[in-house]
Amino acid sequence: MSQADTDKPKLNLEDAVRQALTGLRYGSVEITVHNARVVQIERKERFRPEEEGFEATVTSH
């Protein structure tokens, strides 16, 4: 383990999931489990332009 790895603060599982959900409006959080242990938390965020005030039409130049 490198020095940088040992300097990182440890998060508990609940805090890690909460952090992944923070600010997420559209998308998903996937928790991967191997041998009864959480090994990965993946966040996928969707962006919906029409709900953010962008025009939904595309023009070509």
Backbone as numpy.savetxt, mean C-alpha at the origin, in Angstrom:
# Nx Ny Nz CAx CAy CAz Cx Cy Cz
22.76 -9.47 8.79 21.92 -8.29 8.79 22.80 -7.05 8.79
22.45 -6.06 7.96 23.26 -4.86 7.88 22.91 -3.90 9.01
23.75 -2.91 9.19 23.53 -1.91 10.23 22.24 -1.15 9.95
21.93 -0.88 8.67 20.70 -0.17 8.31 19.48 -0.97 8.74
19.53 -2.31 8.61 18.40 -3.15 9.01 18.16 -3.09 10.51
19.21 -3.02 11.29 19.06 -3.01 12.74 18.62 -1.64 13.25
18.82 -0.56 12.45 18.43 0.78 12.86 16.95 1.07 12.59
16.27 0.25 11.77 14.87 0.48 11.45 14.00 0.16 12.67
13.03 1.06 12.96 12.13 0.74 14.06 11.23 -0.43 13.68
10.94 -1.30 14.63 10.08 -2.46 14.39 8.62 -2.04 14.48
7.82 -2.49 13.51 6.38 -2.25 13.53 5.70 -3.54 13.92
4.63 -3.44 14.69 3.87 -4.65 14.90 2.93 -4.82 13.71
2.35 -5.97 13.57 1.53 -6.30 12.40 0.34 -5.34 12.27
-0.31 -5.05 13.35 -1.46 -4.15 13.30 -1.06 -2.76 12.79
0.07 -2.24 13.26 0.55 -0.94 12.80 0.91 -0.97 11.32
1.49 -2.06 10.85 1.88 -2.18 9.45 0.65 -2.18 8.54
-0.40 -2.89 8.93 -1.63 -2.92 8.14 -2.28 -1.54 8.17
-2.32 -0.93 9.32 -2.91 0.41 9.45 -2.16 1.41 8.56
-0.84 1.32 8.52 -0.03 2.20 7.69 -0.34 1.97 6.20
-0.53 0.72 5.80 -0.85 0.41 4.41 -2.22 0.97 4.02
-3.15 1.04 4.97 -4.49 1.55 4.71 -4.59 3.07 4.74
-3.64 3.72 5.38 -3.67 5.16 5.56 -3.68 5.88 4.21
-4.70 6.69 4.00 -4.80 7.49 2.78 -5.30 6.74 1.56
-5.61 5.49 1.69 -6.06 4.68 0.56 -7.54 4.94 0.31
-7.86 5.53 -0.86 -9.27 5.81 -1.19 -9.86 4.68 -2.02
-9.12 4.20 -3.01 -9.57 3.11 -3.87 -8.40 2.15 -4.04
-8.61 0.89 -3.82 -7.55 -0.08 -4.00 -7.70 -1.25 -3.06
-6.57 -1.88 -2.76 -6.61 -3.05 -1.89 -5.31 -3.18 -1.12
-5.42 -3.89 -0.01 -4.25 -4.27 0.78 -4.27 -5.78 0.86
-3.19 -6.41 0.40 -3.11 -7.88 0.37 -2.07 -8.34 1.39
-2.47 -9.27 2.23 -1.58 -9.83 3.24 -1.25 -11.25 2.84
0.05 -11.54 2.67 0.50 -12.86 2.26 1.02 -13.62 3.47
0.54 -14.86 3.63 0.90 -15.70 4.78 1.57 -16.97 4.27
2.70 -17.33 4.86 3.39 -18.59 4.59 3.70 -19.26 5.91
3.35 -20.51 6.03 3.61 -21.27 7.26 3.12 -20.53 8.50
1.90 -20.01 8.40 1.24 -19.33 9.52 1.93 -18.04 9.95
2.77 -17.47 9.08 3.44 -16.19 9.38 3.16 -15.20 8.27
2.87 -13.96 8.63 2.71 -12.90 7.64 4.09 -12.58 7.08
4.24 -12.72 5.77 5.54 -12.47 5.16 5.55 -11.24 4.26
4.34 -10.74 3.91 4.30 -9.59 3.01 2.98 -8.86 3.14
3.04 -7.54 3.05 1.85 -6.71 2.98 2.01 -5.85 1.74
1.06 -5.99 0.81 1.16 -5.28 -0.46 -0.02 -4.32 -0.60
0.27 -3.10 -1.01 -0.76 -2.07 -1.19 -0.88 -1.76 -2.68
-2.10 -1.83 -3.21 -2.38 -1.48 -4.59 -3.38 -0.34 -4.57
-3.00 0.78 -5.17 -3.87 1.95 -5.15 -4.40 2.23 -6.54
-5.69 2.53 -6.63 -6.35 2.88 -7.88 -6.57 4.38 -7.92
-6.47 4.93 -9.10 -6.68 6.35 -9.30 -7.87 6.53 -10.23
-8.86 7.28 -9.83 -10.06 7.50 -10.62 -10.11 8.98 -11.02
-9.65 9.29 -12.23 -9.55 10.69 -12.66 -10.85 11.47 -12.57
-11.99 10.84 -12.93 -13.25 11.58 -12.93 -13.65 12.03 -11.53
-13.21 11.34 -10.51 -13.55 11.73 -9.14 -12.52 12.69 -8.54
-11.44 12.90 -9.26 -10.41 13.84 -8.79 -10.52 15.18 -9.52
-11.57 15.32 -10.38 -11.79 16.59 -11.07 -11.12 16.67 -12.42
-10.53 15.59 -12.93 -9.92 15.60 -14.25 -10.99 15.32 -15.29
-10.78 15.85 -16.50 -11.67 15.55 -17.60 -11.42 14.13 -18.07
-12.48 13.40 -18.38 -12.35 12.00 -18.75 -12.09 11.75 -20.23
-12.02 12.81 -21.04 -11.79 12.64 -22.47 -10.30 12.69 -22.78
-9.91 11.99 -23.84 -8.52 11.97 -24.29 -8.48 12.56 -25.69
-7.58 13.48 -25.90 -7.43 14.08 -27.23 -6.10 13.70 -27.82
-6.04 13.57 -29.14 -4.77 13.26 -29.80 -4.24 14.51 -30.45
-2.93 14.58 -30.62 -2.29 15.76 -31.21 -1.83 15.47 -32.59
